[in-house]
Amino acid sequence: MCTMTKPVTLSNAAYKALAKIKGNDMSFSDAVLKLVENSRNGQDFHKFAGALKTQAAELEKFKKQLEEERTRNVEKM
C-alpha cells in the first residue's frame, strides 16, 4: 500500500466524530475508508430502516388529538 500525505481540513466536530469512530485500534485513514465502504454498501442507511414507523404513528396520534382539541375549543366559543 502506497502512503501519501495529503493535508485535509476538518472542523473540530468532524475531527472529534472521526476520532471517536476510529478509536485506538485504527488510523484516521482506516476510519475514513471504513465510512466510505459502509456508505457504498448502504449499511449506514440500513440501520435506520423502519425507524420512523413508530414516529409516524405517534405523529398521527398527535394530529388527531390536536384536531379534537381545536374542535372542542371552537365549540366553546
N, CA, C, O and CB atoms as a CASP TS submission, in Angstrom:
PFRMAT TS
TARGET T0000
AUTHOR 0000-0000-0000
METHOD Language model
MODEL 1
PARENT N/A
ATOM      1  N   MET     1       0.846  -1.182   0.000  1.00  0.00           N
ATOM      2  CA  MET     1       0.000   0.000   0.000  1.00  0.00           C
ATOM      3  C   MET     1       0.885   1.237   0.000  1.00  0.00           C
ATOM      4  O   MET     1       1.774   1.372   0.841  1.00  0.00           O
ATOM      5  CB  MET     1      -0.959   0.002   1.219  1.00  0.00           C
ATOM      6  N   CYS     2       0.645   2.123  -0.927  1.00  0.00           N
ATOM      7  CA  CYS     2       1.415   3.356  -1.042  1.00  0.00           C
ATOM      8  C   CYS     2       0.797   4.409  -0.123  1.00  0.00           C
ATOM      9  O   CYS     2      -0.410   4.650  -0.163  1.00  0.00           O
ATOM     10  CB  CYS     2       1.455   3.857  -2.521  1.00  0.00           C
ATOM     11  N   THR     3       1.620   5.018   0.687  1.00  0.00           N
ATOM     12  CA  THR     3       1.138   6.039   1.603  1.00  0.00           C
ATOM     13  C   THR     3       1.629   7.404   1.144  1.00  0.00           C
ATOM     14  O   THR     3       2.823   7.634   0.958  1.00  0.00           O
ATOM     15  CB  THR     3       1.600   5.749   3.047  1.00  0.00           C
ATOM     16  N   MET     4       0.651   8.310   0.966  1.00  0.00           N
ATOM     17  CA  MET     4       0.965   9.682   0.583  1.00  0.00           C
ATOM     18  C   MET     4       0.357  10.596   1.632  1.00  0.00           C
ATOM     19  O   MET     4      -0.706  10.300   2.179  1.00  0.00           O
ATOM     20  CB  MET     4       0.428  10.023  -0.855  1.00  0.00           C
ATOM     21  N   THR     5       1.007  11.673   1.907  1.00  0.00           N
ATOM     22  CA  THR     5       0.487  12.639   2.860  1.00  0.00           C
ATOM     23  C   THR     5      -0.331  13.675   2.109  1.00  0.00           C
ATOM     24  O   THR     5       0.159  14.310   1.176  1.00  0.00           O
ATOM     25  CB  THR     5       1.632  13.309   3.661  1.00  0.00           C
ATOM     26  N   LYS     6      -1.583  13.841   2.524  1.00  0.00           N
ATOM     27  CA  LYS     6      -2.476  14.830   1.935  1.00  0.00           C
ATOM     28  C   LYS     6      -3.079  15.649   3.062  1.00  0.00           C
ATOM     29  O   LYS     6      -3.755  15.096   3.931  1.00  0.00           O
ATOM     30  CB  LYS     6      -3.587  14.155   1.069  1.00  0.00           C
ATOM     31  N   PRO     7      -2.848  16.959   3.065  1.00  0.00           N
ATOM     32  CA  PRO     7      -3.459  17.782   4.114  1.00  0.00           C
ATOM     33  C   PRO     7      -4.979  17.847   3.920  1.00  0.00           C
ATOM     34  O   PRO     7      -5.470  18.086   2.816  1.00  0.00           O
ATOM     35  CB  PRO     7      -2.852  19.212   4.108  1.00  0.00           C
ATOM     36  N   VAL     8      -5.690  17.635   4.993  1.00  0.00           N
ATOM     37  CA  VAL     8      -7.148  17.698   4.970  1.00  0.00           C
ATOM     38  C   VAL     8      -7.583  18.568   6.137  1.00  0.00           C
ATOM     39  O   VAL     8      -7.073  18.427   7.248  1.00  0.00           O
ATOM     40  CB  VAL     8      -7.796  16.267   5.050  1.00  0.00           C
ATOM     41  N   THR     9      -8.528  19.472   5.884  1.00  0.00           N
ATOM     42  CA  THR     9      -9.025  20.336   6.936  1.00  0.00           C
ATOM     43  C   THR     9     -10.384  19.838   7.391  1.00  0.00           C
ATOM     44  O   THR     9     -11.282  19.620   6.577  1.00  0.00           O
ATOM     45  CB  THR     9      -9.107  21.797   6.459  1.00  0.00           C
ATOM     46  N   LEU    10     -10.530  19.659   8.701  1.00  0.00           N
ATOM     47  CA  LEU    10     -11.788  19.217   9.303  1.00  0.00           C
ATOM     48  C   LEU    10     -12.204  20.204  10.377  1.00  0.00           C
ATOM     49  O   LEU    10     -11.366  20.825  11.030  1.00  0.00           O
ATOM     50  CB  LEU    10     -11.655  17.792   9.894  1.00  0.00           C
ATOM     51  N   SER    11     -13.502  20.337  10.548  1.00  0.00           N
ATOM     52  CA  SER    11     -13.975  21.131  11.679  1.00  0.00           C
ATOM     53  C   SER    11     -13.656  20.356  12.953  1.00  0.00           C
ATOM     54  O   SER    11     -13.385  19.156  12.900  1.00  0.00           O
ATOM     55  CB  SER    11     -15.517  21.438  11.567  1.00  0.00           C
ATOM     56  N   ASN    12     -13.686  21.027  14.082  1.00  0.00           N
ATOM     57  CA  ASN    12     -13.442  20.347  15.360  1.00  0.00           C
ATOM     58  C   ASN    12     -14.459  19.232  15.584  1.00  0.00           C
ATOM     59  O   ASN    12     -14.116  18.157  16.076  1.00  0.00           O
ATOM     60  CB  ASN    12     -13.495  21.353  16.525  1.00  0.00           C
ATOM     61  N   ALA    13     -15.723  19.499  15.215  1.00  0.00           N
ATOM     62  CA  ALA    13     -16.767  18.493  15.400  1.00  0.00           C
ATOM     63  C   ALA    13     -16.507  17.271  14.523  1.00  0.00           C
ATOM     64  O   ALA    13     -16.675  16.138  14.975  1.00  0.00           O
ATOM     65  CB  ALA    13     -18.147  19.088  15.084  1.00  0.00           C
ATOM     66  N   ALA    14     -16.101  17.490  13.275  1.00  0.00           N
ATOM     67  CA  ALA    14     -15.806  16.377  12.372  1.00  0.00           C
ATOM     68  C   ALA    14     -14.607  15.578  12.875  1.00  0.00           C
ATOM     69  O   ALA    14     -14.610  14.349  12.825  1.00  0.00           O
ATOM     70  CB  ALA    14     -15.541  16.895  10.945  1.00  0.00           C
ATOM     71  N   TYR    15     -13.600  16.267  13.351  1.00  0.00           N
ATOM     72  CA  TYR    15     -12.413  15.592  13.878  1.00  0.00           C
ATOM     73  C   TYR    15     -12.767  14.718  15.074  1.00  0.00           C
ATOM     74  O   TYR    15     -12.335  13.569  15.166  1.00  0.00           O
ATOM     75  CB  TYR    15     -11.345  16.618  14.274  1.00  0.00           C
ATOM     76  N   LYS    16     -13.563  15.279  15.996  1.00  0.00           N
ATOM     77  CA  LYS    16     -13.950  14.523  17.185  1.00  0.00           C
ATOM     78  C   LYS    16     -14.788  13.296  16.816  1.00  0.00           C
ATOM     79  O   LYS    16     -14.615  12.220  17.388  1.00  0.00           O
ATOM     80  CB  LYS    16     -14.729  15.420  18.154  1.00  0.00           C
ATOM     81  N   ALA    17     -15.703  13.474  15.846  1.00  0.00           N
ATOM     82  CA  ALA    17     -16.543  12.358  15.417  1.00  0.00           C
ATOM     83  C   ALA    17     -15.701  11.266  14.763  1.00  0.00           C
ATOM     84  O   ALA    17     -15.913  10.081  15.018  1.00  0.00           O
ATOM     85  CB  ALA    17     -17.627  12.845  14.444  1.00  0.00           C
ATOM     86  N   LEU    18     -14.754  11.660  13.926  1.00  0.00           N
ATOM     87  CA  LEU    18     -13.888  10.687  13.267  1.00  0.00           C
ATOM     88  C   LEU    18     -12.976   9.990  14.278  1.00  0.00           C
ATOM     89  O   LEU    18     -12.743   8.785  14.187  1.00  0.00           O
ATOM     90  CB  LEU    18     -13.047  11.371  12.179  1.00  0.00           C
ATOM     91  N   ALA    19     -12.471  10.747  15.227  1.00  0.00           N
ATOM     92  CA  ALA    19     -11.611  10.161  16.263  1.00  0.00           C
ATOM     93  C   ALA    19     -12.389   9.145  17.098  1.00  0.00           C
ATOM     94  O   ALA    19     -11.844   8.116  17.497  1.00  0.00           O
ATOM     95  CB  ALA    19     -11.029  11.265  17.175  1.00  0.00           C
ATOM     96  N   LYS    20     -13.654   9.435  17.359  1.00  0.00           N
ATOM     97  CA  LYS    20     -14.485   8.510  18.124  1.00  0.00           C
ATOM     98  C   LYS    20     -14.717   7.217  17.332  1.00  0.00           C
ATOM     99  O   LYS    20     -14.687   6.126  17.900  1.00  0.00           O
ATOM    100  CB  LYS    20     -15.835   9.170  18.486  1.00  0.00           C
ATOM    101  N   ILE    21     -14.946   7.343  16.030  1.00  0.00           N
ATOM    102  CA  ILE    21     -15.160   6.173  15.186  1.00  0.00           C
ATOM    103  C   ILE    21     -13.912   5.314  15.122  1.00  0.00           C
ATOM    104  O   ILE    21     -13.984   4.088  15.206  1.00  0.00           O
ATOM    105  CB  ILE    21     -15.577   6.595  13.783  1.00  0.00           C
ATOM    106  N   LYS    22     -12.767   5.966  14.971  1.00  0.00           N
ATOM    107  CA  LYS    22     -11.532   5.203  14.779  1.00  0.00           C
ATOM    108  C   LYS    22     -11.059   4.522  16.059  1.00  0.00           C
ATOM    109  O   LYS    22     -10.444   3.457  16.005  1.00  0.00           O
ATOM    110  CB  LYS    22     -10.441   6.112  14.257  1.00  0.00           C
ATOM    111  N   GLY    23     -11.338   5.124  17.194  1.00  0.00           N
ATOM    112  CA  GLY    23     -10.889   4.541  18.450  1.00  0.00           C
ATOM    113  C   GLY    23      -9.374   4.479  18.515  1.00  0.00           C
ATOM    114  O   GLY    23      -8.688   5.267  17.864  1.00  0.00           O
ATOM    115  N   ASN    24      -8.854   3.554  19.290  1.00  0.00           N
ATOM    116  CA  ASN    24      -7.407   3.414  19.444  1.00  0.00           C
ATOM    117  C   ASN    24      -6.809   2.352  18.528  1.00  0.00           C
ATOM    118  O   ASN    24      -5.590   2.231  18.405  1.00  0.00           O
ATOM    119  CB  ASN    24      -7.078   3.083  20.872  1.00  0.00           C
ATOM    120  N   ASP    25      -7.690   1.589  17.891  1.00  0.00           N
ATOM    121  CA  ASP    25      -7.188   0.443  17.135  1.00  0.00           C
ATOM    122  C   ASP    25      -7.052   0.660  15.630  1.00  0.00           C
ATOM    123  O   ASP    25      -6.656  -0.260  14.914  1.00  0.00           O
ATOM    124  CB  ASP    25      -8.076  -0.706  17.366  1.00  0.00           C
ATOM    125  N   MET    26      -7.373   1.858  15.136  1.00  0.00           N
ATOM    126  CA  MET    26      -7.201   2.091  13.697  1.00  0.00           C
ATOM    127  C   MET    26      -6.733   3.508  13.436  1.00  0.00           C
ATOM    128  O   MET    26      -6.835   4.380  14.298  1.00  0.00           O
ATOM    129  CB  MET    26      -8.510   1.823  12.943  1.00  0.00           C
ATOM    130  N   SER    27      -6.224   3.723  12.252  1.00  0.00           N
ATOM    131  CA  SER    27      -5.744   5.048  11.870  1.00  0.00           C
ATOM    132  C   SER    27      -6.920   5.878  11.352  1.00  0.00           C
ATOM    133  O   SER    27      -8.002   5.348  11.103  1.00  0.00           O
ATOM    134  CB  SER    27      -4.620   4.946  10.793  1.00  0.00           C
ATOM    135  N   PHE    28      -6.696   7.175  11.194  1.00  0.00           N
ATOM    136  CA  PHE    28      -7.712   8.032  10.608  1.00  0.00           C
ATOM    137  C   PHE    28      -8.014   7.584   9.178  1.00  0.00           C
ATOM    138  O   PHE    28      -9.170   7.596   8.755  1.00  0.00           O
ATOM    139  CB  PHE    28      -7.258   9.505  10.631  1.00  0.00           C
ATOM    140  N   SER    29      -6.990   7.193   8.442  1.00  0.00           N
ATOM    141  CA  SER    29      -7.205   6.701   7.078  1.00  0.00           C
ATOM    142  C   SER    29      -8.105   5.479   7.080  1.00  0.00           C
ATOM    143  O   SER    29      -9.015   5.370   6.258  1.00  0.00           O
ATOM    144  CB  SER    29      -5.868   6.367   6.406  1.00  0.00           C
ATOM    145  N   ASP    30      -7.856   4.561   8.001  1.00  0.00           N
ATOM    146  CA  ASP    30      -8.693   3.368   8.092  1.00  0.00           C
ATOM    147  C   ASP    30     -10.138   3.726   8.428  1.00  0.00           C
ATOM    148  O   ASP    30     -11.072   3.131   7.890  1.00  0.00           O
ATOM    149  CB  ASP    30      -8.135   2.410   9.140  1.00  0.00           C
ATOM    150  N   ALA    31     -10.316   4.693   9.313  1.00  0.00           N
ATOM    151  CA  ALA    31     -11.662   5.119   9.702  1.00  0.00           C
ATOM    152  C   ALA    31     -12.397   5.731   8.512  1.00  0.00           C
ATOM    153  O   ALA    31     -13.578   5.454   8.302  1.00  0.00           O
ATOM    154  CB  ALA    31     -11.595   6.130  10.865  1.00  0.00           C
ATOM    155  N   VAL    32     -11.707   6.559   7.736  1.00  0.00           N
ATOM    156  CA  VAL    32     -12.322   7.167   6.548  1.00  0.00           C
ATOM    157  C   VAL    32     -12.694   6.075   5.548  1.00  0.00           C
ATOM    158  O   VAL    32     -13.793   6.091   4.993  1.00  0.00           O
ATOM    159  CB  VAL    32     -11.361   8.204   5.891  1.00  0.00           C
ATOM    160  N   LEU    33     -11.795   5.136   5.316  1.00  0.00           N
ATOM    161  CA  LEU    33     -12.080   4.047   4.376  1.00  0.00           C
ATOM    162  C   LEU    33     -13.272   3.206   4.840  1.00  0.00           C
ATOM    163  O   LEU    33     -14.089   2.771   4.028  1.00  0.00           O
ATOM    164  CB  LEU    33     -10.844   3.154   4.209  1.00  0.00           C
ATOM    165  N   LYS    34     -13.358   2.985   6.140  1.00  0.00           N
ATOM    166  CA  LYS    34     -14.481   2.228   6.697  1.00  0.00           C
ATOM    167  C   LYS    34     -15.797   2.966   6.447  1.00  0.00           C
ATOM    168  O   LYS    34     -16.789   2.353   6.051  1.00  0.00           O
ATOM    169  CB  LYS    34     -14.278   1.990   8.212  1.00  0.00           C
ATOM    170  N   LEU    35     -15.806   4.261   6.675  1.00  0.00           N
ATOM    171  CA  LEU    35     -17.013   5.059   6.445  1.00  0.00           C
ATOM    172  C   LEU    35     -17.409   5.057   4.976  1.00  0.00           C
ATOM    173  O   LEU    35     -18.589   4.941   4.646  1.00  0.00           O
ATOM    174  CB  LEU    35     -16.801   6.495   6.924  1.00  0.00           C
ATOM    175  N   VAL    36     -16.431   5.185   4.099  1.00  0.00           N
ATOM    176  CA  VAL    36     -16.710   5.188   2.660  1.00  0.00           C
ATOM    177  C   VAL    36     -17.277   3.837   2.237  1.00  0.00           C
ATOM    178  O   VAL    36     -18.262   3.773   1.500  1.00  0.00           O
ATOM    179  CB  VAL    36     -15.428   5.514   1.851  1.00  0.00           C
ATOM    180  N   GLU    37     -16.656   2.766   2.703  1.00  0.00           N
ATOM    181  CA  GLU    37     -17.123   1.428   2.346  1.00  0.00           C
ATOM    182  C   GLU    37     -18.539   1.188   2.856  1.00  0.00           C
ATOM    183  O   GLU    37     -19.378   0.652   2.132  1.00  0.00           O
ATOM    184  CB  GLU    37     -16.176   0.365   2.904  1.00  0.00           C
ATOM    185  N   ASN    38     -18.805   1.578   4.092  1.00  0.00           N
ATOM    186  CA  ASN    38     -20.154   1.422   4.640  1.00  0.00           C
ATOM    187  C   ASN    38     -21.168   2.230   3.855  1.00  0.00           C
ATOM    188  O   ASN    38     -22.296   1.784   3.649  1.00  0.00           O
ATOM    189  CB  ASN    38     -20.184   1.836   6.103  1.00  0.00           C
ATOM    190  N   SER    39     -20.776   3.407   3.420  1.00  0.00           N
ATOM    191  CA  SER    39     -21.662   4.255   2.638  1.00  0.00           C
ATOM    192  C   SER    39     -21.973   3.607   1.292  1.00  0.00           C
ATOM    193  O   SER    39     -23.118   3.627   0.841  1.00  0.00           O
ATOM    194  CB  SER    39     -21.036   5.640   2.434  1.00  0.00           C
ATOM    195  N   ARG    40     -20.968   3.041   0.658  1.00  0.00           N
ATOM    196  CA  ARG    40     -21.164   2.379  -0.642  1.00  0.00           C
ATOM    197  C   ARG    40     -22.059   1.160  -0.513  1.00  0.00           C
ATOM    198  O   ARG    40     -22.847   0.861  -1.410  1.00  0.00           O
ATOM    199  CB  ARG    40     -19.819   1.969  -1.244  1.00  0.00           C
ATOM    200  N   ASN    41     -21.938   0.465   0.589  1.00  0.00           N
ATOM    201  CA  ASN    41     -22.746  -0.733   0.805  1.00  0.00           C
ATOM    202  C   ASN    41     -24.151  -0.405   1.297  1.00  0.00           C
ATOM    203  O   ASN    41     -24.999  -1.290   1.403  1.00  0.00           O
ATOM    204  CB  ASN    41     -22.061  -1.646   1.797  1.00  0.00           C
ATOM    205  N   GLY    42     -24.391   0.857   1.595  1.00  0.00           N
ATOM    206  CA  GLY    42     -25.695   1.256   2.104  1.00  0.00           C
ATOM    207  C   GLY    42     -25.914   0.882   3.553  1.00  0.00           C
ATOM    208  O   GLY    42     -27.031   1.010   4.053  1.00  0.00           O
ATOM    209  N   GLN    43     -24.890   0.428   4.239  1.00  0.00           N
ATOM    210  CA  GLN    43     -25.053  -0.003   5.622  1.00  0.00           C
ATOM    211  C   GLN    43     -25.469   1.139   6.531  1.00  0.00           C
ATOM    212  O   GLN    43     -26.196   0.932   7.503  1.00  0.00           O
ATOM    213  CB  GLN    43     -23.771  -0.616   6.129  1.00  0.00           C
ATOM    214  N   ASP    44     -25.020   2.322   6.223  1.00  0.00           N
ATOM    215  CA  ASP    44     -25.380   3.439   7.098  1.00  0.00           C
ATOM    216  C   ASP    44     -26.863   3.766   7.002  1.00  0.00           C
ATOM    217  O   ASP    44     -27.425   4.343   7.933  1.00  0.00           O
ATOM    218  CB  ASP    44     -24.553   4.672   6.752  1.00  0.00           C
ATOM    219  N   PHE    45     -27.508   3.410   5.894  1.00  0.00           N
ATOM    220  CA  PHE    45     -28.934   3.654   5.747  1.00  0.00           C
ATOM    221  C   PHE    45     -29.764   2.490   6.300  1.00  0.00           C
ATOM    222  O   PHE    45     -30.870   2.701   6.799  1.00  0.00           O
ATOM    223  CB  PHE    45     -29.273   3.891   4.280  1.00  0.00           C
ATOM    224  N   HIS    46     -29.247   1.294   6.214  1.00  0.00           N
ATOM    225  CA  HIS    46     -29.990   0.133   6.673  1.00  0.00           C
ATOM    226  C   HIS    46     -30.286   0.177   8.164  1.00  0.00           C
ATOM    227  O   HIS    46     -31.317  -0.331   8.604  1.00  0.00           O
ATOM    228  CB  HIS    46     -29.231  -1.117   6.346  1.00  0.00           C
ATOM    229  N   LYS    47     -29.420   0.761   8.926  1.00  0.00           N
ATOM    230  CA  LYS    47     -29.660   0.777  10.369  1.00  0.00           C
ATOM    231  C   LYS    47     -30.848   1.657  10.743  1.00  0.00           C
ATOM    232  O   LYS    47     -31.375   1.563  11.852  1.00  0.00           O
ATOM    233  CB  LYS    47     -28.418   1.256  11.099  1.00  0.00           C
ATOM    234  N   PHE    48     -31.268   2.519   9.803  1.00  0.00           N
ATOM    235  CA  PHE    48     -32.413   3.389  10.064  1.00  0.00           C
ATOM    236  C   PHE    48     -33.714   2.858   9.469  1.00  0.00           C
ATOM    237  O   PHE    48     -34.775   3.451   9.665  1.00  0.00           O
ATOM    238  CB  PHE    48     -32.140   4.765   9.520  1.00  0.00           C
ATOM    239  N   ALA    49     -33.637   1.751   8.747  1.00  0.00           N
ATOM    240  CA  ALA    49     -34.826   1.204   8.089  1.00  0.00           C
ATOM    241  C   ALA    49     -35.913   0.919   9.120  1.00  0.00           C
ATOM    242  O   ALA    49     -35.688   0.202  10.094  1.00  0.00           O
ATOM    243  CB  ALA    49     -34.476  -0.084   7.306  1.00  0.00           C
ATOM    244  N   GLY    50     -37.073   1.481   8.895  1.00  0.00           N
ATOM    245  CA  GLY    50     -38.210   1.263   9.778  1.00  0.00           C
ATOM    246  C   GLY    50     -38.208   2.095  11.034  1.00  0.00           C
ATOM    247  O   GLY    50     -39.137   2.005  11.836  1.00  0.00           O
ATOM    248  N   ALA    51     -37.189   2.900  11.222  1.00  0.00           N
ATOM    249  CA  ALA    51     -37.078   3.671  12.471  1.00  0.00           C
ATOM    250  C   ALA    51     -38.185   4.707  12.612  1.00  0.00           C
ATOM    251  O   ALA    51     -38.571   5.048  13.730  1.00  0.00           O
ATOM    252  CB  ALA    51     -35.726   4.365  12.539  1.00  0.00           C
ATOM    253  N   LEU    52     -38.695   5.207  11.505  1.00  0.00           N
ATOM    254  CA  LEU    52     -39.703   6.261  11.573  1.00  0.00           C
ATOM    255  C   LEU    52     -41.127   5.732  11.650  1.00  0.00           C
ATOM    256  O   LEU    52     -42.058   6.517  11.829  1.00  0.00           O
ATOM    257  CB  LEU    52     -39.573   7.156  10.386  1.00  0.00           C
ATOM    258  N   LYS    53     -41.321   4.426  11.521  1.00  0.00           N
ATOM    259  CA  LYS    53     -42.677   3.880  11.574  1.00  0.00           C
ATOM    260  C   LYS    53     -43.364   4.242  12.877  1.00  0.00           C
ATOM    261  O   LYS    53     -44.508   4.697  12.869  1.00  0.00           O
ATOM    262  CB  LYS    53     -42.651   2.366  11.405  1.00  0.00           C
ATOM    263  N   THR    54     -42.689   4.048  13.981  1.00  0.00           N
ATOM    264  CA  THR    54     -43.306   4.357  15.272  1.00  0.00           C
ATOM    265  C   THR    54     -43.495   5.859  15.422  1.00  0.00           C
ATOM    266  O   THR    54     -44.471   6.303  16.026  1.00  0.00           O
ATOM    267  CB  THR    54     -42.451   3.810  16.429  1.00  0.00           C
ATOM    268  N   GLN    55     -42.592   6.626  14.890  1.00  0.00           N
ATOM    269  CA  GLN    55     -42.742   8.074  14.973  1.00  0.00           C
ATOM    270  C   GLN    55     -43.904   8.548  14.115  1.00  0.00           C
ATOM    271  O   GLN    55     -44.602   9.488  14.496  1.00  0.00           O
ATOM    272  CB  GLN    55     -41.451   8.772  14.544  1.00  0.00           C
ATOM    273  N   ALA    56     -44.130   7.919  12.965  1.00  0.00           N
ATOM    274  CA  ALA    56     -45.244   8.285  12.104  1.00  0.00           C
ATOM    275  C   ALA    56     -46.560   8.017  12.819  1.00  0.00           C
ATOM    276  O   ALA    56     -47.483   8.828  12.742  1.00  0.00           O
ATOM    277  CB  ALA    56     -45.183   7.513  10.772  1.00  0.00           C
ATOM    278  N   ALA    57     -46.655   6.899  13.507  1.00  0.00           N
ATOM    279  CA  ALA    57     -47.860   6.568  14.261  1.00  0.00           C
ATOM    280  C   ALA    57     -48.086   7.582  15.381  1.00  0.00           C
ATOM    281  O   ALA    57     -49.214   8.013  15.619  1.00  0.00           O
ATOM    282  CB  ALA    57     -47.761   5.144  14.840  1.00  0.00           C
ATOM    283  N   GLU    58     -47.011   7.956  16.060  1.00  0.00           N
ATOM    284  CA  GLU    58     -47.116   8.956  17.128  1.00  0.00           C
ATOM    285  C   GLU    58     -47.554  10.309  16.566  1.00  0.00           C
ATOM    286  O   GLU    58     -48.337  11.018  17.197  1.00  0.00           O
ATOM    287  CB  GLU    58     -45.770   9.099  17.866  1.00  0.00           C
ATOM    288  N   LEU    59     -47.057  10.662  15.398  1.00  0.00           N
ATOM    289  CA  LEU    59     -47.426  11.926  14.767  1.00  0.00           C
ATOM    290  C   LEU    59     -48.912  11.925  14.415  1.00  0.00           C
ATOM    291  O   LEU    59     -49.604  12.917  14.642  1.00  0.00           O
ATOM    292  CB  LEU    59     -46.572  12.173  13.506  1.00  0.00           C
ATOM    293  N   GLU    60     -49.393  10.840  13.872  1.00  0.00           N
ATOM    294  CA  GLU    60     -50.815  10.752  13.528  1.00  0.00           C
ATOM    295  C   GLU    60     -51.677  10.858  14.782  1.00  0.00           C
ATOM    296  O   GLU    60     -52.722  11.508  14.764  1.00  0.00           O
ATOM    297  CB  GLU    60     -51.114   9.433  12.787  1.00  0.00           C
ATOM    298  N   LYS    61     -51.249  10.229  15.857  1.00  0.00           N
ATOM    299  CA  LYS    61     -51.974  10.298  17.126  1.00  0.00           C
ATOM    300  C   LYS    61     -52.008  11.741  17.632  1.00  0.00           C
ATOM    301  O   LYS    61     -53.043  12.218  18.096  1.00  0.00           O
ATOM    302  CB  LYS    61     -51.321   9.369  18.181  1.00  0.00           C
ATOM    303  N   PHE    62     -50.869  12.430  17.540  1.00  0.00           N
ATOM    304  CA  PHE    62     -50.785  13.817  17.973  1.00  0.00           C
ATOM    305  C   PHE    62     -51.698  14.710  17.121  1.00  0.00           C
ATOM    306  O   PHE    62     -52.379  15.591  17.646  1.00  0.00           O
ATOM    307  CB  PHE    62     -49.329  14.312  17.898  1.00  0.00           C
ATOM    308  N   LYS    63     -51.704  14.473  15.804  1.00  0.00           N
ATOM    309  CA  LYS    63     -52.559  15.265  14.906  1.00  0.00           C
ATOM    310  C   LYS    63     -54.026  15.098  15.276  1.00  0.00           C
ATOM    311  O   LYS    63     -54.786  16.066  15.310  1.00  0.00           O
ATOM    312  CB  LYS    63     -52.334  14.853  13.435  1.00  0.00           C
ATOM    313  N   LYS    64     -54.411  13.858  15.551  1.00  0.00           N
ATOM    314  CA  LYS    64     -55.801  13.581  15.908  1.00  0.00           C
ATOM    315  C   LYS    64     -56.168  14.292  17.210  1.00  0.00           C
ATOM    316  O   LYS    64     -57.238  14.893  17.309  1.00  0.00           O
ATOM    317  CB  LYS    64     -56.034  12.061  16.043  1.00  0.00           C
ATOM    318  N   GLN    65     -55.297  14.228  18.194  1.00  0.00           N
ATOM    319  CA  GLN    65     -55.552  14.911  19.465  1.00  0.00           C
ATOM    320  C   GLN    65     -55.662  16.419  19.263  1.00  0.00           C
ATOM    321  O   GLN    65     -56.508  17.075  19.870  1.00  0.00           O
ATOM    322  CB  GLN    65     -54.441  14.594  20.475  1.00  0.00           C
ATOM    323  N   LEU    66     -54.809  16.955  18.416  1.00  0.00           N
ATOM    324  CA  LEU    66     -54.829  18.393  18.135  1.00  0.00           C
ATOM    325  C   LEU    66     -56.145  18.796  17.478  1.00  0.00           C
ATOM    326  O   LEU    66     -56.741  19.809  17.844  1.00  0.00           O
ATOM    327  CB  LEU    66     -53.644  18.783  17.233  1.00  0.00           C
ATOM    328  N   GLU    67     -56.594  18.007  16.513  1.00  0.00           N
ATOM    329  CA  GLU    67     -57.863  18.296  15.844  1.00  0.00           C
ATOM    330  C   GLU    67     -59.028  18.246  16.823  1.00  0.00           C
ATOM    331  O   GLU    67     -59.930  19.081  16.764  1.00  0.00           O
ATOM    332  CB  GLU    67     -58.099  17.309  14.702  1.00  0.00           C
ATOM    333  N   GLU    68     -59.009  17.260  17.730  1.00  0.00           N
ATOM    334  CA  GLU    68     -60.067  17.146  18.739  1.00  0.00           C
ATOM    335  C   GLU    68     -60.068  18.352  19.669  1.00  0.00           C
ATOM    336  O   GLU    68     -61.128  18.876  20.009  1.00  0.00           O
ATOM    337  CB  GLU    68     -59.896  15.856  19.553  1.00  0.00           C
ATOM    338  N   GLU    69     -58.897  18.788  20.075  1.00  0.00           N
ATOM    339  CA  GLU    69     -58.791  19.972  20.937  1.00  0.00           C
ATOM    340  C   GLU    69     -59.298  21.218  20.216  1.00  0.00           C
ATOM    341  O   GLU    69     -59.993  22.037  20.818  1.00  0.00           O
ATOM    342  CB  GLU    69     -57.333  20.182  21.390  1.00  0.00           C
ATOM    343  N   ARG    70     -58.971  21.368  18.973  1.00  0.00           N
ATOM    344  CA  ARG    70     -59.445  22.517  18.197  1.00  0.00           C
ATOM    345  C   ARG    70     -60.966  22.508  18.088  1.00  0.00           C
ATOM    346  O   ARG    70     -61.616  23.543  18.230  1.00  0.00           O
ATOM    347  CB  ARG    70     -58.815  22.517  16.795  1.00  0.00           C
ATOM    348  N   THR    71     -61.516  21.338  17.837  1.00  0.00           N
ATOM    349  CA  THR    71     -62.970  21.214  17.729  1.00  0.00           C
ATOM    350  C   THR    71     -63.632  21.613  19.032  1.00  0.00           C
ATOM    351  O   THR    71     -64.607  22.365  19.028  1.00  0.00           O
ATOM    352  CB  THR    71     -63.370  19.783  17.348  1.00  0.00           C
ATOM    353  N   ARG    72     -63.110  21.115  20.155  1.00  0.00           N
ATOM    354  CA  ARG    72     -63.664  21.473  21.467  1.00  0.00           C
ATOM    355  C   ARG    72     -63.549  22.964  21.726  1.00  0.00           C
ATOM    356  O   ARG    72     -64.479  23.566  22.262  1.00  0.00           O
ATOM    357  CB  ARG    72     -62.956  20.700  22.577  1.00  0.00           C
ATOM    358  N   ASN    73     -62.434  23.571  21.359  1.00  0.00           N
ATOM    359  CA  ASN    73     -62.243  24.998  21.590  1.00  0.00           C
ATOM    360  C   ASN    73     -63.192  25.825  20.747  1.00  0.00           C
ATOM    361  O   ASN    73     -63.693  26.847  21.216  1.00  0.00           O
ATOM    362  CB  ASN    73     -60.808  25.395  21.297  1.00  0.00           C
ATOM    363  N   VAL    74     -63.451  25.416  19.522  1.00  0.00           N
ATOM    364  CA  VAL    74     -64.389  26.141  18.655  1.00  0.00           C
ATOM    365  C   VAL    74     -65.795  26.032  19.204  1.00  0.00           C
ATOM    366  O   VAL    74     -66.549  27.005  19.185  1.00  0.00           O
ATOM    367  CB  VAL    74     -64.338  25.603  17.211  1.00  0.00           C
ATOM    368  N   GLU    75     -66.157  24.845  19.697  1.00  0.00           N
ATOM    369  CA  GLU    75     -67.486  24.643  20.266  1.00  0.00           C
ATOM    370  C   GLU    75     -67.714  25.491  21.511  1.00  0.00           C
ATOM    371  O   GLU    75     -68.846  25.881  21.800  1.00  0.00           O
ATOM    372  CB  GLU    75     -67.689  23.183  20.600  1.00  0.00           C
ATOM    373  N   LYS    76     -66.633  25.782  22.257  1.00  0.00           N
ATOM    374  CA  LYS    76     -66.742  26.598  23.483  1.00  0.00           C
ATOM    375  C   LYS    76     -66.963  28.058  23.163  1.00  0.00           C
ATOM    376  O   LYS    76     -67.459  28.804  24.008  1.00  0.00           O
ATOM    377  CB  LYS    76     -65.488  26.449  24.341  1.00  0.00           C
ATOM    378  N   MET    77     -66.614  28.477  21.990  1.00  0.00           N
ATOM    379  CA  MET    77     -66.716  29.911  21.633  1.00  0.00           C
ATOM    380  C   MET    77     -68.110  30.366  21.469  1.00  0.00           C
ATOM    381  O   MET    77     -68.346  31.537  21.172  1.00  0.00           O
ATOM    382  CB  MET    77     -65.977  30.200  20.380  1.00  0.00           C
TER
END
